[in-house]
Amino acid sequence: MKKKGTKKRFLLVANWKMNPDSLEDAKVLAAAFERKAKKSARTAVVVCPPAPFITTLVGNGKKSVRIGSQDIDHRTEGSFTGSVSARQVRTSGAEYAIIGHSERRAAGDTDAIIVEKVLRAFEAGLKVILCVGEDKRDHNAQYLLAVRSQLMAVLAKVEKSRLKQIVIAYEPVWAIGKSFASALSPRDIHEMSIFIKKVVAEAAGKDAGLRAQVLYGGSVSVDSARDMLAEGGVDGLLVGRQSLDAENFNGIIDHADSI
Ligand code: PEP
């Protein structure tokens, strides 16, 4: 039986990308998140730092902030200079891996490679933060088909029993790294979160659809986060730039706690 109060309502994922500049800065930022997350009964926090910082930030396992990697290789081992495997990440103490981020897709990750990465993550015992999202919006709802196709590529290849290890991060590519005003509206976020759950239901059954954890990412700011969470119908947020500023990211944790 699940212990009362252990289920967090929201998941906030910080994607630091190739930031901050030094391990010292990363430690300071993570410590600031840790102080806030420790007091939060309702919000789970995952930080995805650059790979060399993972071990240091993992700590002793009692931490309130969990650590994830920003990517993994789709192979298990070998002569692949610069690549990092799922097991290397897991045995360094990370618990999550972002897979399919649009910046990795732009660098060559196809759906087929993404499926392999997801399978490697499961074999290693990592939870997957699977990013999907259309490049642009159109009036003929092609963007829905694009998201559906990215999702189905993975859902068709993973066992249903694994689905609880996947968090789906919906990140419209056109809204990533843009002005904070160009983030998706809570209403559109809500529409997409329902759509994603329907696709999961189609692939794996109604219960899986209802249970699917969906995050929104793309120019989330401390000013927009509350409405996104309260009205967007999502289970959390994937935050890029605003997760490089302790005050802003901790402000987002506060908003999540207040809902
Ligand atoms: C991202 O790259 O995943 C992201 C959400 O970035 P930002 O919040 O800066 O748009």
Residues whose N, C-alpha, C, O or C-beta is under 5 A from the ligand:
A	BS01	PEP	N15 A175 I176 G177 K178 G217 G218 S219 V220 L238 V239 G240 R241
